[in-house]
Amino acid sequence: MEYIATKNICVKGGFVKEGEIVRLEPEEASVYLDEGMIDFLPATDENKEDEADD
């Protein structure tokens, strides 16, 4: 699943700047979500099309 970084963070040993998109499994993302480091990506038409393809 894709999330947006709400601050500069290190994810899986890589640097992610605030505002960048990061892909994480839900289990991994829960830690970052709880700490307010990432947020759910706002739904867009493109995201909805991607989900429909799955």
Buried (B, 14 or more C-beta within 10 A) or exposed (E): EEBBBBEEBEBEEEEBEEEBEBEBEEEBBEEBBEEEBBEEEEEEEEEEEEEEEE
